[in-house]
């Protein structure tokens, strides 16, 4: 599905209303998929999160997915860069090494997909250092 969304968005880039509608629908689809993958807690399900094409997701949805992944309530903190969820830290330490790798790769891929949005990259990087340094 993502290949078709990307192809359609690129082919119709001159029609911003159509692309915006497709992006909104894709955001909803992806949020549901990510929610199911995170809640499944089956071995290996987190590997699929690392392969999601995050460049197709709106910035708002990217923050929402990041919040779900890290159990980080972004809306409680006025300074996103200084808030670290201890619940996420404990869960990260409790899961298998391979799942930890997939979660950290997912967070890295999210930041790479937004390389021109310095605020997102900076916050993800700081959060990773805070979590991994604890």
C-alpha positions in Angstrom: 0.0 0.0 0.0 2.8 2.4 0.9 4.3 2.1 -2.6 1.0 3.2 -4.1 0.6 6.1 -1.8 4.1 7.3 -2.5 3.6 6.9 -6.3 0.3 8.6 -6.3 1.6 11.5 -4.1 4.6 12.0 -6.4 2.5 11.8 -9.6 -0.1 14.2 -8.3 2.1 16.6 -6.4 0.6 19.6 -8.3 -2.8 18.7 -6.7 -2.2 19.6 -3.1 -5.8 18.9 -2.0 -5.7 15.3 -3.3 -2.3 14.7 -1.8 -3.4 16.1 1.5 -6.4 13.7 1.5 -4.3 10.7 0.7 -1.8 11.7 3.4 -4.6 12.0 6.0 -6.0 8.6 5.1 -2.5 7.1 5.2 -1.9 8.7 8.6 -5.1 7.0 10.0 -4.2 3.7 8.5 -0.6 3.8 9.8 -1.7 4.9 13.3 -4.0 1.8 13.5 -1.3 -0.5 12.2 1.3 0.9 14.7 -1.1 0.7 17.6 -1.8 -3.0 16.7 1.9 -3.8 16.4 2.8 -2.2 19.7 0.0 -3.8 21.6 0.6 -7.3 20.0 3.8 -7.9 22.1 4.6 -10.9 19.9 8.1 -11.8 19.2 9.2 -10.0 16.0 6.3 -7.7 15.6 8.3 -4.7 16.4 10.6 -5.3 13.4 7.9 -4.1 11.1 7.9 -0.7 12.8 11.5 -0.2 11.7 10.6 -0.6 8.0 7.7 1.9 7.9 8.3 4.7 5.4 8.0 7.6 7.9 8.6 10.2 5.2 5.1 9.6 4.0 3.5 10.4 7.3 2.5 14.0 8.3 4.6 15.6 11.1 1.6 15.6 13.5 1.1 11.8 13.0 4.8 11.2 13.3 4.7 12.9 16.8 1.7 10.8 17.7 3.4 7.5 16.6 6.5 8.6 18.5 4.4 9.2 21.6 2.8 5.8 21.3 6.1 4.1 20.8 7.8 5.7 23.8 4.8 6.1 26.0 5.9 9.6 26.2 3.1 12.1 26.8 4.3 14.9 24.6 1.4 17.0 25.6 2.2 17.1 29.4 5.6 18.7 28.9 6.1 22.2 27.5 9.8 21.3 26.8 9.7 18.0 24.8 13.5 17.7 24.9 13.7 17.4 28.7 11.0 14.9 29.4 11.8 11.2 29.6 9.3 8.5 30.3 10.5 6.1 33.0 7.8 3.7 31.9 9.4 3.5 28.4 12.9 3.0 30.0 11.6 0.1 32.1 9.9 -1.5 29.1 12.9 -1.0 26.9 15.0 -2.8 29.5 12.4 -5.6 29.9 12.1 -6.6 26.3 14.4 -8.9 24.4 17.6 -7.6 22.9 16.3 -7.9 19.3 13.1 -6.0 20.1 15.2 -3.3 21.8 17.2 -3.1 18.6 14.0 -2.7 16.5 12.6 0.0 18.8 15.8 2.0 18.7 16.0 1.5 14.9 12.5 2.7 14.5 13.2 5.9 16.5 16.3 6.4 14.4 14.4 5.9 11.1 11.8 8.4 12.3 14.4 11.0 12.8 16.2 10.2 9.5 12.8 10.7 7.7 12.6 14.2 9.1 16.2 15.3 8.6 15.1 18.8 7.5 13.0 19.2 10.6 15.6 20.0 13.2 13.3 20.1 16.1 12.1 16.5 15.6 15.6 15.2 15.0 17.0 17.0 18.0 14.3 15.8 20.4 14.5 12.2 19.2 18.3 12.3 19.5 18.2 13.8 23.0 15.5 11.3 24.1 17.6 8.4 22.8 20.7 9.6 24.7 18.7 10.1 27.8 17.1 6.7 27.7 20.2 4.8 26.7 22.4 6.7 29.1 20.2 5.9 32.1 
